[in-house]
Amino acid sequence: MSNIKALTVTYLTPVSFASLNGSDKEADNISSIKKLSRGTDQFPYGSSQWVRRALRDQLSNLGWVLSEGVAAAIKKGAATTQQNPAQFIDDDLFGFMGTEKGMDGGKGASITRTSPVRVSPLIALNRYEGDLDYGTNYMGVKAGGTPNIFETEIHSGNYRGTILIELDRIGRGNGFDEKNELPSKEKSKRVKGFLDALKNLWSSGRQTRFLADISPKFVAAATLTAKNPVFLESLNLSDQNTIHVEMLTEVLEDFKNEIKDHVFGARKNLFAGVPENAVSIGEAFETMKKWVDEYYTA
């Protein structure tokens, strides 16, 4: 396992009724969702920042202590974290960028840790059909006002996302020195904690009226000797709920020299065309955790 560089996970999650990553500000009483255009069609998506925020929050929900946001050290600088990856899992996995004051009025220096966890947006594979949810705000009626009617863009479909974890950068590198590089056991614990957050992925935003489950329902995961999210553009549906299994098989063949191990996991009866060797979602994540333990104890 010593020549492995990364662990990648591409996943699908079906959403029946949601307004994922929607705007809080209403324009013309319509609250929109983020969309990208392909020709005349539009496809909803949740931004990578939103996915990272959801993963970070879930780590906190699972009991991990996170680095608290602090004010910038220089005037007009952006707020950042405590920039202590040795102590905080989020500073380690998600990185940070900050600045520190220069000595005696001199030029300051930037402090950067590039995130070893790479995250793609969560993109719908089904186009936006223009659906709207209608609501009425009665809060001002008793004060003599009139009900405020508003609309919210909603979507139903399958979403795809990808995570790539640079295993060889966890607990070391920028923000660490030779004396405080994390022990292998702690590195493994952090990556497995992150996998738990991914398995239970949930965003707290826009959930009061549009509760949605965005945790993975199909996963294609692999350990690699090259840092390459090999399944990112190759996990597709040939129709509404049929996985294009030939594309996954082709990935395994094309990257057989780089893929050291792989696993497919699926929730039963949600998708057709699931690979014959697919296991349950729980088993798939346990397999990934086993890879992580083997990597850091090799």
C-alpha positions in Angstrom: 0.0 0.0 0.0 3.0 2.3 0.3 2.8 3.4 -3.4 -0.8 4.5 -3.1 -1.3 8.3 -3.3 -5.1 8.9 -3.2 -8.5 7.6 -2.4 -11.4 8.7 -4.7 -15.1 8.3 -4.2 -17.7 9.2 -6.8 -21.3 8.9 -5.6 -24.9 9.3 -6.7 -27.8 10.5 -4.6 -31.4 10.7 -5.7 -33.4 13.7 -4.5 -37.1 13.5 -4.8 -38.1 17.1 -3.8 -35.5 19.7 -2.8 -34.1 23.2 -3.2 -30.5 22.4 -2.7 -28.0 25.3 -2.2 -30.7 27.8 -3.0 -30.4 31.5 -2.5 -31.6 33.2 0.7 -32.3 36.5 -1.1 -35.5 36.6 -3.0 -35.7 38.5 -6.3 -39.2 39.3 -7.5 -40.4 36.9 -4.7 -38.6 34.0 -6.3 -35.9 32.1 -4.5 -33.7 30.5 -7.1 -31.4 27.4 -7.0 -27.9 27.4 -8.6 -27.9 26.0 -12.2 -25.5 25.6 -15.0 -26.5 25.6 -18.7 -25.8 23.1 -21.4 -27.3 24.3 -24.6 -30.9 25.2 -23.9 -31.1 22.9 -20.8 -30.3 23.9 -17.2 -29.0 21.5 -14.5 -29.1 22.4 -10.8 -26.0 22.0 -8.7 -24.7 22.4 -5.2 -21.4 24.3 -5.2 -18.2 22.7 -4.0 -18.1 25.3 -1.2 -21.5 24.1 -0.1 -20.4 20.5 -0.1 -17.3 21.3 1.9 -19.4 23.2 4.4 -21.8 20.3 4.7 -18.9 17.9 5.3 -17.3 20.2 7.8 -20.6 20.6 9.7 -21.1 16.8 9.7 -17.7 16.3 11.2 -18.8 18.6 14.0 -22.0 16.7 14.4 -20.0 13.5 14.7 -18.1 14.8 17.6 -14.9 16.3 16.1 -13.7 19.7 17.5 -13.3 22.2 14.6 -11.0 25.2 14.3 -13.0 28.3 15.1 -13.1 31.2 12.8 -10.9 34.1 13.9 -10.4 37.7 12.7 -7.7 38.5 10.2 -4.3 39.5 11.6 -4.0 42.4 9.2 -6.3 45.3 8.3 -9.0 44.4 5.7 -7.8 40.8 5.8 -10.3 37.9 5.5 -11.4 36.0 8.5 -9.8 32.6 8.7 -9.4 29.6 11.1 -6.9 29.0 13.9 -4.6 27.6 11.2 -3.5 24.7 13.4 -3.8 21.4 11.4 -1.9 19.5 14.1 -4.8 20.1 16.5 -7.9 20.5 14.3 -9.1 18.0 11.7 -10.7 20.7 9.5 -7.5 22.7 9.2 -5.8 19.5 8.2 -8.3 18.1 5.7 -9.7 21.3 4.2 -6.7 23.6 4.4 -6.7 27.3 5.1 -5.3 30.6 3.8 -4.3 33.5 6.2 -1.8 36.2 6.8 0.3 37.3 9.6 1.7 40.8 10.5 5.2 41.6 9.6 7.8 42.5 12.2 8.2 46.2 13.1 5.8 47.3 10.4 7.4 45.2 7.7 5.6 43.3 5.0 3.4 40.4 6.3 3.5 36.8 5.1 0.8 34.6 3.8 0.1 31.2 5.5 -1.4 28.6 3.2 -2.3 24.9 3.4 -3.8 23.5 0.3 -6.7 21.2 1.0 -5.7 17.5 0.6 -9.4 16.8 0.3 -10.6 17.8 -3.2 -14.3 18.2 -3.7 -16.5 18.5 -6.9 -19.8 20.3 -7.0 -22.9 18.1 -6.6 -24.4 18.2 -10.1 -27.8 17.0 -11.1 -27.9 14.5 -14.0 -31.5 15.6 -14.7 -32.4 19.0 -16.2 -34.4 21.6 -14.4 -38.0 21.5 -15.5 -39.0 24.9 -14.1 -40.9 23.6 -11.1 -41.8 26.0 -8.3 -43.1 25.6 -4.8 -45.6 28.3 -3.8 -45.7 29.7 -0.2 -47.4 32.4 1.8 -45.9 34.3 4.7 -48.7 35.3 7.1 -46.3 36.8 9.8 -47.4 40.4 9.1 -51.2 39.8 8.8 -52.1 40.4 12.4 -50.2 43.7 12.3 -52.5 44.9 9.6 -50.4 43.7 6.7 -51.2 41.4 3.8 -49.9 37.9 3.2 -46.7 37.8 1.2 -46.8 35.2 -1.5 -43.5 33.8 -2.7 -42.1 31.1 -4.9 -39.1 28.7 -4.5 -37.4 26.8 -7.4 -37.4 23.1 -6.7 -35.9 20.1 -8.4 -36.2 16.3 -8.4 -33.5 14.1 -9.8 -30.2 12.3 -9.4 -27.1 14.2 -8.3 -23.4 13.2 -8.8 -20.4 14.2 -6.7 -16.8 13.2 -6.3 -14.2 13.4 -3.5 -10.5 12.8 -3.9 -8.4 12.5 -0.8 -4.6 12.9 -1.1 -3.7 10.3 1.5 0.0 11.1 1.3 -0.7 14.7 2.5 -2.9 14.0 5.5 -1.3 15.1 8.8 1.9 16.4 7.2 3.2 19.1 4.9 2.2 22.8 5.0 1.2 23.8 8.6 3.3 20.9 10.0 7.0 20.5 10.7 9.0 17.3 11.2 8.4 17.5 14.9 4.6 17.7 14.8 3.7 15.4 11.8 0.8 13.3 13.0 1.3 9.7 13.9 -0.1 7.1 11.4 -2.9 6.1 13.8 -4.2 9.7 14.0 -4.0 10.2 10.2 -6.1 7.0 9.8 -8.5 8.2 12.4 -9.0 11.5 10.6 -9.6 10.0 7.2 -12.0 7.5 8.5 -13.8 10.3 10.4 -14.1 12.1 7.1 -15.5 9.0 5.4 -18.2 8.8 8.1 -19.1 12.4 7.4 -19.4 11.6 3.6 -21.5 8.5 4.3 -23.9 10.7 6.4 -23.6 13.8 4.1 -26.3 16.3 5.0 -26.6 20.1 4.6 -28.4 22.1 7.2 -29.2 24.9 4.7 -32.8 25.1 3.2 -33.9 22.1 5.3 -36.8 23.6 7.3 -39.3 23.2 4.5 -37.2 21.1 2.0 -35.7 18.3 4.1 -33.5 16.3 1.8 -31.2 13.3 2.1 -28.0 13.8 0.0 -26.0 10.9 1.5 -24.5 8.6 -1.1 -26.8 5.8 -2.5 -24.3 4.5 -5.0 -20.6 4.8 -4.7 -17.6 3.9 -7.0 -14.4 4.1 -4.9 -10.8 3.2 -5.6 -7.3 3.6 -4.2 -4.8 4.9 -6.7 -1.1 5.3 -7.3 -2.0 8.5 -9.3 -4.1 11.4 -8.1 -6.9 11.2 -10.6 -10.7 11.2 -9.9 -11.2 8.4 -12.4 -14.9 7.9 -11.9 -15.9 11.6 -12.0 -17.1 11.8 -15.6 -17.7 8.0 -16.0 -20.5 7.4 -13.5 -23.5 8.1 -15.5 -27.1 7.0 -16.0 -28.2 5.5 -19.4 -31.8 6.4 -18.5 -33.6 7.8 -15.5 -32.2 5.2 -13.0 -30.0 2.8 -14.9 -26.3 2.9 -14.2 -24.1 2.8 -17.3 -22.1 -0.1 -16.0 -20.0 -0.4 -19.2 -18.4 3.0 -18.5 -17.4 1.8 -15.0 -15.9 -1.4 -16.4 -14.0 0.6 -19.0 -12.5 2.8 -16.2 -11.2 -0.3 -14.4 -9.6 -1.6 -17.6 -8.1 1.7 -18.7 -6.6 2.4 -15.3 -5.8 -1.1 -14.2 -2.1 -0.1 -13.6 -3.1 2.9 -11.4 -6.1 1.4 -9.5 -4.9 -0.8 -6.6 -8.3 -1.7 -5.3 -11.9 -0.7 -6.0 -15.4 -1.2 -4.6 -18.9 -0.5 -5.8 -21.7 0.1 -3.2 -25.4 0.5 -3.8 -28.7 0.9 -1.9 -30.9 -1.9 -3.0 -33.6 -1.3 -5.6 -32.8 2.4 -6.2 -30.8 1.9 -9.4 -30.9 -0.6 -12.2 -27.7 -1.8 -13.9 -25.7 -2.0 -10.7 -22.4 -4.0 -11.1 -22.8 -7.6 -10.1 -20.0 -7.3 -7.5 -21.6 -4.3 -5.7 -22.0 -4.5 -2.0 -24.2 -2.4 0.4 -23.3 1.2 1.1 -22.3 0.3 4.6 -20.0 -2.5 3.4 -18.5 -0.2 0.8 -17.5 2.4 3.4 -16.1 -0.3 5.7 -14.0 -1.5 2.8 -12.7 2.1 2.3 -11.8 2.3 6.0 -9.9 -0.9 5.7 -7.9 0.5 2.9 -7.1 3.6 5.0 -5.9 1.5 7.9 -3.8 -0.6 5.6 -2.3 2.4 4.0 -1.2 4.1 7.2 0.1 1.0 8.9 2.1 -0.2 5.8 
